[in-house]
Amino acid sequence: MAEIQAETRGRLASLADSDLWHSFKGSPVTIASALVALLLVLGALLAPVVAPHNPFDLASLDIMAANLPPVWAEGGDPAYPLGTDDQGRDVLSAILYGARISLLVGFASVLLSILIGVSLGLVSGYVGGRLDAVIMRVADVQLSFPAILIALLIDGAARGLLPRDLHESLALYVLVFAIGFSGWVQYARTVRGATMVESRKEYVQAAQIIGIGPATILRRHILPNVMGPVLVIATIHLAIAIITEATLSFLGVGVPPTSPSLGTLIRFGNEYLFSGQWWISIFPGVVLVLLVLSVNLLGDWLRDALNPRLR
Amino acid sequence: MTITATLRRSAAAIALLGALCAGAAEAKTLRWSYQGDATTMDPHGLNETFTLGVQSNIYEPLVGYDEKLQLTPLLAEKWENPEPNKWVFHLRRGVKFHNGSDFTADDVIFSWKRSLTEGSDMKGYGAKASEIRKVDDFTIEVLTKSPNPILPREWVFLYIMDEDWSKQNNTTEATNVKNANQGNYANLNANGTGPFMVAERQPDVRTVLKRNPSYWDKGIRTNVDEVVFTPITQPATRVAALLSGEMDVIQPVPVQDWDRLDQAPGVSPLTGAEARAIFIGMDQARDELLYSNVKGKNPFKDIRVREAVVRAVNLDAINKQIMRGAAVPLGSLIPPELNGYDKSFGEPYKPDPDKAKKLLAEAGYPNGFEVSLDCPNDRYVNDEKVCQAVAGMLARVGIKVNLLAQTKGKYFGKVLAQAGYDTSMYLLGWTAASIDAHNSMLNLASCRNKDTQAGLFNLGGYCNPKVDALTEKVGSETDQGKRNAMIKEAWEIVKADYGYLPLHAQPMSWGVRDGVKVVQRADDVLDLRSVVLP
């Protein structure tokens, strides 16, 4: 058993050492998107340190500094590099704090999707039979609904069921659950297939023979061997989750307006597109595009790099 | 946004197709949008100018307003004031309700009684009369408790319903705005005497009005056969609907978009000064605020705290940045358009945040306190943004404001008397329906009194007996000079008490497709009688 594990780890390590790294180095697009993604993630994580203002602190807002254009346009103020919104909020700071929430919701919901999808996929593929049929039919049904619709349904139901105050404080969790729950099917499908292949291999049979329980086999032997494709799906799913969150927030059913994400910022700015204050919505939009595009490109690269047939 | 626009466009296409098939291609349809819906069809459900304005095309009062807010005979042909406490109205003969039944004096008496029922928001108007006597089918005598020289003007929004219809449909009591859209037949259905009839009513989605073919006044100008009213909450979507030709009239246009409409071909903004004061009230009645972290006492009972609130807010900044300079900052609840306005109380307070902080510390709140602010988000021009700006300014002196901005149906259903004044601080707008300062004194600045219905919209419970005494005298004074002197005295007292935080008189702001002729009344009401389509 120890040997098998060592072998697995060795294989992954050598992959990272050689092939992945080589293909990464050879693709300028990938390097660029990795840099952009890293920059955005760092900016979001360090928002309280790097942002010039705190957009959540009402007392720091100066309404006389409202509606300022970006610094390079006429009338811009260097204190507000990307301009200000109608309340005098610094657009750059709002974007940094907003990206934080977008990324937080994105990562958390992807993790939730993985948790649900991978567990169900493992069980489904390993146990087979009726349980497999039931889980896969449920997945089929869910696949026939667009993810955004399911997320809207969950969010709407939570809004109806929870009292207002409670919903306000739980909004972020509800959103993570709504997006996470709407995305588990792909993981379950992929992991089920891979599990079915792996569970017929000799190392699994060997483990079964020496009397290891199914839970342990799934966790310690099969799981590490099916995680490759999951990683690829997760990267692409992260981009989708961020977009879903932005869509929900744009529609006004996402995060509460007191902690605006990128989608909320675009919604706020949308009201000013006709009046010429384009910077309030365009900059959060550009950041959203950059974030999603770079994550998507990374996901594409990862898929190609890990796919033996394309190598 | 695009999806709804596409849907709406296809819906319009289908409607058009249907109209063509029915051979009614000649019918003139006015497409009209507001930022919210008319909250109810019940004429006694909500005393809000927009809702009453929509209803004014369906229901009619005895005496109404013309385009210049001058009194014009509607269901009463003549009226006179033979004794100080008595008014006589001679009703119009031959008027029929939409369902064909005849309009008589009984309907007037029934409607007056209905306006005094539990759920009614029009109690303040109904309470003006102590009794209505039927002389004959087309003559009534209205008795008032005290002399009331302006009764017809005060009743321009008291609409007349059909007694038989109301009894048949079990709607003899007014819809309570607290449970709007529930149960009451008159909430969703209407049977008035006006030039338009409700053909379809989907709250918050779409309301279709059809021309009343047997309307008594054949002289009205409009050539509109059908009105499709669609509330559009999102300002940008509303403006886009006008620009794309989907709408003929939209209300309001965000002030920041005026330039855009000026430049766009085929549409223009229609603007003017509105006789509406926007202000913030504070709960000064309860011993402990409902929504605050201060327990055991009410900070707003302390005049120093109220002054601090007033001094913290910079009206010029709000006017410049949020209203784009289109509003008129106020020092009281009386806009310059009202009779009785005077500079002595009309000048805005001088903002002084440092003094505000000092006052808060003196009052025992050196670190400020927390309070919730109720605000509508689809009622007044940029209402939520104004609330946000006020919240920011109060935060700077230490008062942390939790903003609860919601659609006007929910907002009114929370803060008004019918819901027990469930608020600690609120933003409200008020147009004196009679265009006279006395209306604001009675509704906003008088102590709340269940019997006389005074102070019905004094949601914060500001109370000064001196103001009450003056209000009563003004109500029956006929000498204009003396009357205005008392109005001035009363508002100076309210100002010295820091009873309210007045903000501004807002501008009227409509967007109209070229060729559509509308009259913009100074109370922001769109009277369909005057709309002419090309």
Interface residues (C-beta under 8 A of the other chain):
Chain A: D57 L58 A59 L61 I63 M64 A66 N67 D86 Q87 G88 N270 E271 Y272 L273 F274 S275 G276 Q277
Chain B: M1 Q234 P235 A236 V239 A240 L243 P254 Q256 D257 D259 R260 N314 A317 I318 K320 Q321 I322 K385 Q388 A389 A391 G392 M393 A395 R396 K400 V401
